[in-house]
Amino acid sequence: MNLTAVKGMRDLLPADTIWFQRLEDAARSVFALYNFDELRTPIVEPAELFSRAVGEDTDIVGKEMYTFPDPPGDPDGTRLTLRPEATASTVRAYVEHRMWERPGLTRLYYMGPMFRRERPQKGRYRQFYQIGAEVLGGDGAWIDFELLAMLRMLLARCGIEGAELVLNSVGCALDRPVYHAALRAALADKLPQMCADCRRRAQTNPLRVLDCKVPADQPIIAALPTIHDFLEENCRNHFALLRQLLDAHDMHYRLDPRLVRGLDYYTSTAFEFLHGALGAQNALLGGGRYNGLAQSLGAPASAGGGIGFALGEDRFVLAMQAASAARQTPSKSPLMALLLPLSQAELGPALELAERLRRAGVRLDLAPPGRKLGKSLELAAKLGAAAAVIVGTDEAATREWQVKNLATGLQSKVADGELAAHLQALGN
């Protein structure tokens, strides 16, 4: 039997990882400009963290988590979960380490694998890679604006143009119960015509009915009251101020009163960036504010609110590839040289030379010792090396190396002390 990757999971081969590295490098450079620090949390967390933070009745907790007892086979053991998202983990770390006691806002970002047992499709996998950032400790609208401005910069750095910012407020603790009641009343005689998920959500969290994607339910959802008619003063003022800041800085957006996020911890600001390159499932990234989440995990009121975003790298890379004018894989660092030890006796000097050149910043590889010179030169060309360095008995003895420029075919003798600079010049 041939063993293959688990359904919904995949190997990222070198041609794929170049794109992921490009995205991750861009994210790190942009996050640094906004004073974010990297946080790395465990892949495995207590299952209770996600049921409390994300919500018992969400699809993630109810249908998609990989959860198991610890120790295995013990039904009374601790239930552990492969993390399906990282905001809950980040806030758990914020609370556990009392990070609100540090000066200023806490700005954190993360990168890593997440796990959800959902139906695999293009750009969506059961093990997927996510980049996200969270700002904890404050609830000012200017913080929301800065996060959105940072995301605009990230999109530009990745070559993605034309992404649309979609914005909404999903209400706060004081106005949400009133809106829930209005939704239940409006849905009362419509539920028998709607999908099973909507019927369930109408009882547990009617706001999530707005997130339904079933085409037959859309006319009913379009006629429901909107949250904007129920926002209490502070929540309404927060959203108005955010819009003023966006307008003042020419950051265009579209209001969508039906936009909600699929996790229960969201309050106030909710947003997505959409892009046509992804087809019907066109969300590049999304996020929002989650005031009260830290407090629900044990932090004091002084720990403040939070806002964050996450993007799925698998889907984001698809948009980067579509935005690439030549549709070409980004180039990796060039292979500057292939060292060719002519016999087994020259392997030792070749290895010693290779380590000295690498310490000087030369990217190189070694051919197997003792191959015919013609075959080794063919290998160098196939690997895309800029040069081949011949390591024979005379070269090892004199420390003067025969270097063949594979672009021009010219061969020259280079002194040992000049070799690193010579190869770097050929490779750049």
Secondary structure, 3 states (H helix, E strand, C coil): CCCCCCCCCCCCCHHHHHHHHHHHHHHHHHHHHCCCEECCCCCEEEHHHHHHHCCCCCHHHHHHCEEEEECCCCCCCEEEEECCCCHHHHHHHHHHCCHHHCCCCEEEEEEEEEECCCCCECCECCEEEEEEEEEECCCCHHHHHHHHHHHHHHHHHCCCCCCEEEEEECCCCCCHHHHHHHHHHHHCCCHHHCCHHHHHHHHHCHHHHHHCCCHHHHHHHHCCCCHHHCCCHHHHHHHHHHHHHHHHCCCCCEECCCCCCCCCCCEEEEEEEECHHHCCCCEEEEEEECCCHHHHCCCCHHHCCEEEEEEEHHHHHHHHHHHCCCCCCCCCCCCCEEEEECCHHHHHHHHHHHHHHHHCCCCEEECCCCCCHHHHHHHHHHCCCCEEEEECHHHHHHCEEEEEECCCCCEEEEEHHHHHHHHHHHHC
